[in-house]
Amino acid sequence: MTEFRHRKVMVENASIHVVEGGIQDHPVIVFLHGWRENWTAFRQVMVELRDGFHVVALDFPGIGESIGAASLGG
């Protein structure tokens, strides 16, 4: 299995791109990227860890597939 689940979550007028993989009821590891990166900075480590954890990464507003509040008119 190499696929991750992608979804959008609305948070205070911003559409946040969330990527998840692994096992739902296992311990969660959340990945937060730095400036000028997006969730893909963690893709390989997420692949390595997903058999024992629930791995979650997101794109901050205005980066990657997330849309910031200003872009949504908020």
Secondary structure, 3 states (H helix, E strand, C coil): CCCCEEEEEEECCEEEEEEEEECCCCCEEEEECCCCCCHHHHHHHHHHHCCCCEEEEECCCCCCCCECCCCCCC
